């Protein structure tokens, strides 16, 4: 059985003047979708992924061009700065957003969201793997 799930990722207070977007595809063959430049306010990204019930451990298998990684460790990327196609910036980062913690009841609800801090300790955009990601039905 395959279903669609809407994911909403809210990046709270990212640094202004930097482009952010969702990565579709992988390796050198990707495009950044929903690209927008931060003004310092929260950025909201909303997109759909397919979900199948075909894993031996019974956990959801997230599929489609936006999902990345092995079936047991799926995630989505937020491209930042040059990775999002922005020119004239030194910033070139990605933020990995793990999909761990999304349950079948959440999937049946049809939509989940998470809030992530958009500014890192260095004052630039948060990058690397997002910590303590908490998904909630939306």
N, C-alpha and C positions, 0 to 999 in steps of 0.2 A: 504494500500500500504506500502510495506517495501523496504527500500533501504539501501545501505552501505555507510558509511562516513569514510574517512581516517582522523584521528586526528594526528597531529604532535605537540608534546610538547617539547620545547627546554628549557633546564635548563641551564641558563647562569652562568658560573664560579662557579660551586659547589666546596666545599673543596676537596682537593686531598686525595686519599687513602680510600674513602668510596664507598661502593657498592650502586647502585641505580637500580630500575627496576619497571616495571608496574605490578600492582597486578591484577591477574585473579582469580575470586572467592571471597568469603567473609567469615567472621568469622574465625574459625580455619581451614577451608577447602579452602585454597587458595594456589596458587603458584606464584612466581615472575618470570615474563617473561622479555625477553630483558635485563637481568641483565648485568650491566657493572660497572667497577670501575673507579671512576673519577681520572683524572690527573690534574684537575684544569681548563681544557678547557670545553667548552659547551658540554652537552650531548643531543643527539636527540633521542626521542622515537617516533616511528610511528606505528600506529595500526589501525584496523578497528572496528567500532561498527555498529550495526544495528539501523535503525531509522524507527519508525512507525508513521503514522498520525492517531492516535487513542485516543488522549486526547480530552476531552470535551472543553478545552480552545483553541484548535487549535495549540498549541505549539508542537514541536517535542518530541517524546518519545524515548529516547536512551536506547537500550537494548543490552544484551549479558553479558558474564561472566566478562568483564572488567568494566562495568558500575556498580555503587553502588548507594544506596539511593532511596528515594521516587521518583516517576515519575516527580514531580514538582521541585525536587532539585537534579537531577542526577549529579554525579561527578565520577572521576577516582582517584585512589590512586597511588602515587609513593612511593614504599617501599624503606626504607633507612636503611643502616647498618644491624643490626640483623634482622629486618623485611624483608630484602632482602636476608637473609640467610648467611650473612657475619659472620664469627667467629672471635674471637680475637679482638672485638671492643666493646666499651661501648655504641656506638651510636645505638639507636633504635628509629627511627622516621618514620612518614608517612607525606606525603604532599597531601592534598586533593585539586584536581583541578576541580572546578565547570564547568559544561557544559552550564551554563546559558549564554545567549547572542549568541548562535549559532542559526542562522535563517534559514528558508526554502530556501531562495536564496543561502546561503552558502552551504547548503546540496546539492542543485542541482548542484553546482559547483564541488562537489565530494570530496573536501579536505579543511581542515582548520588547522590553526596553531596558537600557542601562545608561547610567550617567558616569562619565569619566572626566577626571581632571585634565584640562587642556594645556596647562602650563607646568613644565617640569621644574625641578629644583634649580636648574641652571638658568631659569627665566625664559628658556626657549620652549618650543612645543614638546609635550610629553611624547616619548618614543620608547621603543623596545616593546616588551610584553606588558600589557596593562595588568596591574595587580588588583586583587580583591574585586574582580568583576562580579557584580550582583545583578542578575537578570530578574525582571519581574514581569508578570503578565500585564499587558496594557489594554 
